[in-house]
Amino acid sequence: MQDTNIRLKKIIGQLTGIMKMLDEKQDCEKIIIQFQAAKAALDSAFAENLNINLEECLLKEDSKNMKNILKLLSKK
């Protein structure tokens, strides 16, 4: 989980940078690129965390939590 926390701290830094860019009314193309980068980083952190949790459920043969995770994933 330490790796995920490090990733999330970097994403917070990216978001802070985006807010500063917005406040400074910087070029919209640059802002969009930064939004895309932050979104990709968040998606990656989510996937990493999901993988860790699913592996943990499988190792513990915890079908209840596995079902709960799958139910959360199916919600949109």
C-alpha positions in Angstrom: 0.0 0.0 0.0 3.0 2.3 0.5 3.5 2.5 -3.3 -0.1 3.5 -3.8 0.3 6.3 -1.2 3.4 7.6 -2.9 1.5 7.6 -6.2 -1.5 9.4 -4.7 0.8 12.1 -3.2 2.3 12.7 -6.7 -1.3 13.0 -8.1 -2.1 15.5 -5.4 0.9 17.5 -6.6 -0.3 17.2 -10.2 -3.8 18.5 -9.2 -2.3 21.4 -7.2 -0.3 22.3 -10.4 -3.5 22.1 -12.5 -5.3 24.4 -10.0 -2.4 26.9 -10.2 -2.5 26.7 -14.0 -6.2 27.5 -13.9 -5.7 30.4 -11.5 -3.0 31.8 -13.8 -5.3 31.3 -16.9 -2.6 29.3 -18.7 -3.0 27.9 -22.1 -6.0 25.5 -22.2 -4.2 22.9 -24.2 -1.5 22.6 -21.6 -4.1 22.4 -18.9 -6.0 19.6 -20.7 -2.7 17.7 -21.1 -2.1 17.9 -17.4 -5.7 16.8 -16.6 -5.1 13.8 -18.9 -1.8 13.0 -17.1 -3.4 13.2 -13.7 -6.4 11.0 -14.8 -4.0 8.4 -16.2 -2.0 8.4 -13.0 -5.1 8.1 -10.9 -6.4 5.2 -13.1 -3.0 3.5 -12.7 -3.0 3.9 -8.9 -6.6 2.6 -8.8 -5.6 -0.5 -10.9 -2.6 -1.2 -8.7 -4.7 -1.0 -5.5 -7.5 -3.1 -7.0 -4.9 -5.8 -8.0 -3.5 -5.9 -4.5 -6.9 -6.2 -2.9 -8.1 -8.9 -5.3 -4.9 -10.9 -4.8 -5.3 -10.6 -1.0 -8.9 -11.8 -1.3 -7.8 -14.8 -3.4 -5.0 -15.7 -1.1 -7.3 -15.6 1.9 -10.1 -17.3 0.0 -12.3 -14.4 1.0 -15.2 -14.7 -1.4 -17.4 -12.3 0.6 -15.0 -9.4 0.1 -14.3 -10.5 -3.5 -18.0 -10.3 -4.2 -18.2 -6.8 -2.6 -15.3 -5.6 -4.7 -16.9 -6.9 -7.9 -20.2 -5.3 -6.9 -18.5 -1.9 -6.4 -16.7 -2.3 -9.8 -20.0 -2.9 -11.6 -21.5 0.3 -10.3 -21.2 3.3 -12.6 
